[in-house]
Amino acid sequence: MTRKQKLELTWIGKENRPKLEPRILLEEPEKSYHAKNRVASSDLFDNRLIYGDNLLALKSLEQEFAGKVKCIYIDPPYNTGSAFEHYDDGVEHSIWLSLMRDRLEILRNLLREDGSIWISIDDNEAHYLKVLCDEIFGRPNFVATMIWEKRTTRENRRVFSFKHDFIVVFAKNKALFENSRNPLLLSQDVLNRYKNPDNDPRGPWQSISANAQAGHGTASQFYTLVAPNGKRHDPPKGTCWRYTKDRMEEEIRKGNIWFGRDGNGVPRIKKFLRSGEESGLTPETIWYADDVGTNDEAKKGIMELLHDKTVFDNPKPERLLNRILHIATNAGDLVLDSFAGSGTTGAVAHKMGRRWIMVELGEHCHTHIVPRLKKVIDGQDSGGITETVGWKGGGGFRFYNLAPSLLEKDKWGNWVINQQYNAAMLAEALCKLEGFTYAPSDSIYWQHGHSTERDFIYVTTANLSHEQLQQLSDEVGPDRSLLVLCTAFRGRGEHLNLTVKKIPRQVLSRCEWGHDDYSLRVENLPKALPPTDKEGQQILFGEEVEQ
């Protein structure tokens, strides 16, 4: 049997995959924030801002939010080799690909079937990113690559003045995304094209050509058209009529063909301004600065909002995110950004009435994002898209930290349960590890979570005796099952409705414990050979070679 092959991108260290620990999230109430009163009935309060490594954070979200996110926007490090103030953007190419692959796989799992992911990138990695996404999302689910005019000034210090970035768009299921995506709202310039010179009761309209290319026409589309006033019209050379003769006569009777004010003009089709599909425009793939803003516009906006804060080098303007979320989402949909930066995605999603989750590891999570969101919620942010969408304030968010690793090594090098974990944290963490929904019962002590209506989990640090296990078995009964995780127990598996396992031994091989930072996988780099002298001899320990 011939093995089916596929095109794929390869790189050094691709086979190395992290065994991620699905951490629990711990709310920090003093950093959570909400408006003092409701502004509108649609206010959203349960948004999430997560401080921590974004790969671990995505893993922590996977169980609860798999298949629930409508739109993901990320602005990952571009791998340009430049060191920015807020994060190191220079990562060896192979490591960058692994960094992106590990995150994109989880991001795909989080998307709804009709969801989409939008990735900002420049041409250092754009083409590799496209091939990588082909592999993860499937090449048929590629939607488009947007070209965004990120600056309007010329950079004269370089060989080329780079004016644009890319936004690569993939869908979870392209057909479902295309059926749900929204058209762009008609601009005032477009609306001004709609007139009603003949006082048509159906409302304003604009005229479009009644001709089509001759090469695509059939014999029935080549004829002389006689206008109601008797003037004869033939299609221009190289064209034919858009409609057959019978169809054209029917459209004339319906008043859908315009011959000018005097009835002598070249026939044109009347296109009416109606609700539905014709009330919007199909998005194009070149996005001009006049429509969606520039990096400089975004910088000025942040400076006006956060007077005493340093500004990112390449923040994204709110108008850019507004267009993305308008196309990809509707009110109430869930938006995710796992490279939150200065928090533009959350700020725009909040103003547009979308639920949001953001993840950020940098200190600017505290210095930029939290103050910015507070101003949005308090209605004190007058910039960006505030006026466009009529934002008045309201809603809120919850601030979360990633919990520390569940296991740590004691002074003898043995893996033990982290001392920072209390009973509730331990139960929640083990529920997540075992694939159970954490839902502790108020009345039944051994029900910490469930996987079905009849399958439960119980977590305890106690050493369970045979008598205690028998009591548990009796309470669970013959129609239910219970997974018991404890530090030690006495018994030989005689209780058919109980599965008893020891912790931490039960979970030791599941994850990479105690690993808190996946931002730079330096272990994937190949080892460089020592330098050599002119005769090819290796130079050891940095010693000079005599000439």
C-alpha positions in Angstrom: 0.0 0.0 0.0 1.4 3.4 -1.1 1.6 5.9 1.7 -0.3 9.1 0.9 2.1 12.0 0.8 1.3 15.7 1.3 3.1 19.0 0.9 4.4 20.4 4.1 6.9 22.9 5.5 9.9 21.4 7.4 12.3 23.1 9.7 14.9 22.2 12.4 13.1 21.0 15.5 9.7 20.6 14.0 9.3 17.2 15.6 9.8 18.7 19.1 6.3 19.3 20.6 5.8 20.6 24.1 3.7 18.5 26.5 1.7 21.5 27.8 0.2 21.6 31.3 -3.4 22.7 31.2 -3.1 25.3 34.0 -6.1 26.7 35.8 -6.8 30.4 35.8 -6.8 32.4 39.1 -8.8 35.6 39.1 -7.2 38.6 40.7 -10.3 40.5 41.8 -8.5 43.8 42.7 -7.4 44.0 39.0 -10.8 43.0 37.5 -12.9 46.0 36.6 -16.5 46.9 35.7 -18.6 50.0 35.3 -20.3 51.4 38.3 -23.7 51.0 36.7 -25.3 49.5 33.6 -25.2 51.8 30.5 -27.1 49.5 28.2 -28.9 46.2 28.6 -26.3 44.6 26.2 -23.4 45.5 28.5 -20.8 42.6 28.7 -19.0 42.0 31.9 -17.5 38.5 31.6 -14.6 39.4 29.3 -11.2 38.0 30.3 -7.7 39.5 30.4 -5.1 36.8 31.2 -1.6 37.6 32.3 0.9 34.8 31.5 2.7 32.8 28.8 0.3 32.8 25.9 0.9 29.1 24.9 0.0 27.9 28.4 -2.9 30.3 28.5 -4.3 29.0 25.2 -4.0 25.4 26.6 -5.8 26.5 29.8 -8.7 27.9 27.6 -8.9 24.8 25.3 -11.3 22.7 27.5 -13.8 25.4 28.1 -13.7 27.4 24.9 -13.0 24.8 22.2 -15.3 25.5 19.2 -16.6 28.7 20.7 -14.5 31.6 19.3 -15.9 33.4 16.3 -12.8 35.5 15.4 -9.2 35.3 16.4 -6.9 38.3 15.6 -3.2 38.0 16.5 -0.3 40.3 15.9 2.7 38.0 16.7 6.3 39.0 16.7 7.3 39.5 13.1 10.8 37.9 13.5 12.5 40.8 11.9 15.6 40.7 14.1 14.8 44.1 15.7 14.6 44.4 19.4 11.6 46.3 20.6 11.2 47.9 24.0 8.3 45.7 25.1 9.4 42.3 23.7 12.3 40.7 21.8 11.2 40.4 18.2 14.2 38.6 16.9 13.8 34.8 17.0 15.8 32.3 15.0 13.6 31.2 12.0 13.1 27.6 13.0 12.1 28.6 16.6 9.7 31.2 15.2 8.0 28.5 13.1 7.7 26.1 16.1 6.4 29.0 18.3 3.7 29.8 15.7 2.8 26.1 15.0 2.3 25.2 18.6 0.0 28.2 19.1 -1.9 28.0 15.8 -2.9 24.3 16.4 -4.6 25.3 19.7 -6.1 28.4 18.1 -7.7 26.3 15.4 -9.3 24.1 18.1 -10.8 27.2 19.8 -12.5 28.5 16.6 -16.1 27.9 15.8 -16.9 26.1 12.6 -17.8 29.4 10.9 -14.9 31.2 12.6 -11.8 32.8 11.1 -8.3 33.8 12.2 -6.6 37.0 11.0 -2.8 37.2 11.4 -0.8 40.4 11.0 2.6 39.8 9.5 5.2 41.4 7.3 7.1 39.9 4.4 9.9 38.5 6.5 7.7 35.5 7.4 4.4 36.0 5.5 5.0 33.3 2.9 6.2 30.7 5.4 3.2 31.6 7.6 0.9 31.0 4.7 2.3 27.5 4.1 2.3 26.7 7.8 -1.4 27.7 8.0 -2.1 25.6 4.9 -0.9 22.6 6.9 -2.8 23.4 10.1 -6.1 24.8 8.7 -6.1 23.0 5.3 -5.2 24.8 2.1 -8.9 24.9 1.0 -9.7 27.1 4.0 -7.4 29.9 3.0 -9.6 33.0 2.5 -7.4 35.9 1.5 -4.3 38.0 2.2 -5.1 41.6 2.9 -2.5 44.3 2.1 -2.8 47.1 4.7 -1.2 50.5 4.0 0.4 51.0 7.4 2.1 54.3 6.7 1.6 57.2 4.3 5.1 58.8 4.6 8.2 57.8 2.7 11.2 56.2 4.5 14.2 57.5 2.7 16.9 55.8 4.8 16.3 52.4 3.3 16.6 50.8 -0.2 12.8 50.5 -0.3 10.2 52.3 1.7 8.0 49.7 3.2 4.4 51.0 3.3 2.4 47.9 3.9 1.9 44.8 6.1 -0.1 41.7 5.4 -3.1 40.2 7.2 -3.4 36.5 6.4 -6.9 35.2 6.8 -7.9 31.5 7.2 -11.3 30.0 8.1 -12.1 26.9 10.2 -14.5 26.0 7.4 -14.3 28.4 4.4 -17.8 27.7 3.1 -19.4 28.4 6.5 -17.3 31.5 7.0 -18.3 32.9 3.6 -21.9 32.4 4.3 -21.6 34.3 7.6 -19.2 37.1 6.8 -20.6 40.6 6.7 -20.2 43.1 3.9 -18.7 46.5 4.5 -21.1 49.3 5.2 -21.6 51.6 2.3 -19.5 54.7 2.6 -21.0 58.2 2.1 -19.1 58.4 -1.2 -20.9 55.3 -2.4 -24.3 56.4 -1.0 -23.9 59.6 -2.9 -24.0 57.6 -6.1 -27.6 56.6 -5.5 -30.1 59.1 -6.9 -33.7 59.0 -8.0 -34.0 61.2 -11.1 -37.2 59.6 -12.2 -38.9 59.5 -8.8 -39.1 55.7 -8.8 -41.3 54.6 -5.9 -38.8 51.9 -5.1 -36.3 54.5 -3.9 -32.7 55.7 -4.8 -30.8 53.8 -7.4 -27.6 54.0 -9.5 -27.1 52.8 -13.0 -24.7 50.1 -14.1 -23.7 48.9 -17.5 -26.1 46.8 -19.5 -23.2 45.3 -21.5 -21.1 42.1 -21.0 -18.0 40.9 -22.7 -18.8 39.4 -26.1 -16.5 36.4 -25.5 -18.8 35.1 -22.8 -22.1 35.8 -24.6 -24.5 33.5 -26.3 -26.2 34.2 -29.7 -29.3 35.4 -27.8 -27.4 38.3 -26.3 -26.5 39.9 -29.7 -29.4 42.0 -31.0 -30.5 45.5 -31.8 -32.4 47.0 -28.8 -35.2 49.3 -29.7 -35.9 51.9 -26.9 -39.4 52.9 -25.9 -39.0 56.1 -27.9 -37.9 54.2 -31.0 -34.2 54.8 -31.0 -32.1 51.7 -32.0 -29.1 50.7 -29.8 -26.5 48.1 -30.6 -23.9 46.8 -28.1 -20.5 48.4 -28.5 -17.9 46.4 -30.4 -16.5 43.5 -28.3 -19.5 43.4 -26.0 -23.0 42.0 -26.0 -26.1 42.8 -23.9 -26.1 41.5 -20.4 -29.7 40.0 -20.9 -31.3 38.1 -23.7 -33.8 40.0 -25.8 -36.8 38.5 -24.0 -35.3 39.2 -20.6 -34.3 42.8 -21.6 -37.9 43.5 -22.8 -39.2 42.2 -19.5 -36.8 44.4 -17.5 -37.9 47.5 -19.6 -41.5 46.8 -18.7 -40.6 46.5 -15.0 -38.9 49.9 -15.2 -35.5 48.5 -14.5 -33.7 49.9 -17.5 -32.8 53.6 -17.7 -32.5 55.4 -21.1 -31.5 58.8 -19.7 -33.8 61.7 -18.9 -34.8 62.2 -22.5 -35.2 58.5 -23.3 -32.4 58.6 -25.9 -29.5 57.6 -23.8 -27.5 54.3 -23.9 -29.6 51.8 -21.9 -28.3 51.1 -18.4 -29.5 48.8 -15.6 -31.0 50.4 -12.5 -29.5 49.0 -9.3 -31.6 50.0 -6.2 -30.3 50.7 -2.7 -32.1 48.1 -0.7 -31.5 46.3 2.6 -29.8 42.9 2.6 -26.9 42.0 0.3 -27.1 45.2 -1.7 -26.8 47.4 1.4 -23.1 46.5 1.7 -19.9 46.2 -0.3 -17.8 43.1 -0.8 -14.5 43.7 1.1 -11.5 44.2 -1.2 -8.0 42.9 -0.3 -6.2 46.3 -0.4 -6.9 48.3 2.7 -5.9 52.0 2.4 -4.8 54.1 5.3 -7.6 56.6 4.7 -10.1 53.8 5.5 -8.4 51.9 8.3 -5.7 54.1 9.7 -1.9 53.8 10.2 0.6 52.9 12.9 1.2 56.6 13.5 -2.5 57.2 14.0 -2.5 54.4 16.6 0.5 55.8 18.4 -1.1 59.2 18.6 -4.3 57.7 20.0 -2.5 55.8 22.7 -0.4 58.9 23.6 -3.6 60.9 24.0 -5.3 58.2 26.1 -2.3 57.2 28.3 -0.3 60.4 28.6 2.5 59.0 30.8 3.1 55.7 29.0 5.8 54.8 26.5 4.3 53.9 23.1 4.7 50.7 21.1 6.6 50.9 17.8 3.9 49.4 15.7 0.5 49.5 17.4 -2.5 48.7 15.3 -5.2 51.5 14.8 -8.7 50.9 16.1 -10.2 51.4 12.6 -8.2 48.4 11.3 -9.6 46.1 14.1 -13.0 47.6 13.6 -13.1 46.5 10.0 -11.8 43.0 10.8 -14.4 42.5 13.5 -17.2 44.0 11.4 -16.5 41.5 8.6 -15.9 38.5 10.8 -18.3 38.8 13.8 -21.7 40.0 15.0 -22.7 41.5 18.4 -22.2 39.1 21.2 -19.7 36.9 19.4 -16.4 35.9 21.1 -13.1 37.4 20.0 -9.7 36.2 21.0 -6.2 37.9 20.9 -3.4 35.9 22.4 -0.7 38.6 21.6 -2.6 41.4 23.1 0.2 44.1 23.0 -1.4 47.4 23.9 -4.9 45.9 24.1 -6.4 47.3 20.9 -8.3 44.2 20.0 -10.1 44.1 23.4 -10.8 47.8 23.3 -12.4 47.7 19.9 -14.3 44.4 20.6 -15.7 46.0 23.8 -16.9 49.1 22.0 -18.5 47.0 19.3 -20.4 44.8 21.8 -18.3 41.7 21.2 -17.2 39.4 24.0 -13.4 39.1 24.2 -10.4 37.3 25.7 -6.9 38.7 25.6 -3.6 37.2 26.7 -0.4 39.1 27.4 2.8 38.1 29.2 4.6 41.5 29.1 4.6 44.0 31.9 2.5 46.3 29.6 -0.4 44.1 30.5 -0.4 46.1 33.7 0.9 49.4 32.4 -1.0 49.8 29.2 -3.9 47.3 28.8 -5.5 47.6 32.2 -5.5 51.4 32.3 -6.7 51.6 28.7 -9.6 49.2 29.3 -10.7 51.0 32.4 -11.0 54.2 30.4 -13.0 52.4 27.7 -15.3 51.0 30.4 -15.7 54.4 32.2 -16.5 56.1 28.9 -13.3 58.2 29.1 -11.8 57.1 25.8 -13.0 59.5 23.1 -10.6 58.4 20.4 -10.4 55.5 18.0 -13.8 54.3 16.9 -15.7 55.7 19.9 -17.7 58.2 17.9 -18.2 55.9 14.9 -19.9 53.2 17.0 -21.5 55.6 19.5 -19.7 54.2 22.5 -20.8 55.5 25.9 -19.0 53.2 28.3 -20.1 50.2 30.3 -19.4 46.5 30.8 -16.2 45.1 32.4 -13.6 42.4 32.5 -12.0 39.8 34.8 -8.3 39.8 35.3 -6.7 36.3 35.6 -3.2 34.9 36.3 -2.1 31.5 35.2 -1.8 29.3 38.3 1.7 28.0 39.1 2.6 24.5 37.9 0.6 21.8 39.8 3.8 19.8 40.6 7.1 21.0 42.0 10.3 19.2 43.2 11.0 18.9 46.9 14.5 19.2 48.3 15.2 15.6 47.5 14.2 16.0 43.8 10.9 14.2 44.1 7.8 15.6 42.3 5.2 16.6 44.8 2.0 18.7 44.8 2.8 22.4 44.7 2.4 23.9 48.2 0.7 26.9 46.7 -2.3 24.8 45.8 -5.2 24.6 48.2 -7.9 21.9 48.1 -10.1 23.8 45.6 -7.2 24.6 43.3 -6.1 21.0 43.4 -9.5 19.7 42.5 -10.0 22.1 39.6 -6.5 21.4 38.2 -7.0 17.6 38.3 -10.4 17.9 36.8 -8.9 19.8 33.9 -6.1 17.2 33.5 -8.5 14.3 33.5 -11.0 16.0 31.1 -13.7 16.5 33.7 -15.8 19.7 34.1 -15.0 21.3 37.4 -18.4 21.6 39.2 -18.1 21.0 43.0 -21.3 20.0 44.6 -22.6 21.9 47.6 -24.1 18.8 49.2 -22.1 15.8 48.1 -18.5 16.0 49.2 -17.1 13.5 46.6 -18.5 15.3 43.6 -15.8 17.7 42.5 -16.6 17.4 38.8 -18.3 15.3 36.1 -17.6 14.1 32.6 -21.2 12.8 32.0 -24.3 12.8 34.1 -23.2 9.5 35.7 -19.4 9.8 35.8 -17.8 11.9 38.6 -14.4 12.7 40.0 -13.2 13.1 43.6 -9.9 14.6 44.6 -8.4 14.4 48.1 -4.9 14.5 49.7 -6.0 11.9 52.3 -4.8 8.4 52.6 -8.0 6.4 52.0 -8.6 3.2 54.0 -10.5 0.2 52.8 -13.5 1.3 55.0 -13.5 4.8 53.4 -13.4 3.3 49.9 -16.3 1.0 50.8 -18.3 3.9 52.1 -17.6 5.9 48.9 -18.6 2.9 46.8 -21.9 2.5 48.7 -22.7 6.2 48.2 -21.9 6.2 44.5 -24.2 3.3 43.9 -24.3 0.8 41.0 -25.6 3.3 38.4 -22.7 5.8 38.7 -18.9 5.7 38.5 -16.3 7.7 40.4 -12.6 8.4 39.6 -10.8 8.9 43.0 -7.5 10.7 43.0 -5.7 10.5 46.4 -2.2 10.4 47.7 -2.5 6.8 49.0 -5.1 4.1 49.5 -5.6 0.6 50.7 -7.5 -1.7 48.5 -7.3 -4.1 45.6 -9.8 -2.7 43.1 -12.7 -4.7 44.5 -15.2 -1.8 44.1 -16.5 -1.9 40.5 -17.9 1.6 40.5 -14.6 3.2 41.7 -11.4 3.8 39.9 -8.7 4.8 42.5 -5.4 6.3 41.5 -2.5 7.9 43.3 -1.4 11.5 42.8 1.0 12.7 41.7 2.1 9.4 40.2 -1.1 9.4 38.1 -0.2 12.6 36.3 3.6 12.6 36.3 4.0 11.6 32.6 1.2 13.9 31.3 3.0 17.2 31.1 6.2 19.3 31.3 5.9 20.3 34.9 7.4 23.5 36.2 7.8 25.0 32.7 6.5 28.6 32.8 7.8 30.2 29.7 7.3 28.9 26.1 8.1 32.2 24.4 11.5 31.1 23.1 12.3 27.4 22.6 16.1 27.7 22.5 16.6 24.0 22.9 15.4 23.6 19.2 18.5 25.5 17.9 21.2 23.4 16.3 24.6 23.7 18.0 27.1 25.9 16.2 30.5 24.5 15.4 33.5 26.3 17.0 35.2 28.8 14.6 38.2 27.6 12.7 41.5 29.2 11.7 42.7 29.6 8.1 43.9 26.0 8.0 40.6 24.6 9.2 41.7 23.9 12.8 39.0 24.5 15.4 39.6 27.4 17.8 38.8 26.3 21.3 37.9 28.5 24.3 38.2 31.6 22.2 42.0 31.6 22.1 43.8 33.7 19.5 45.6 32.0 16.6 49.1 33.3 16.0 49.7 34.7 12.5 
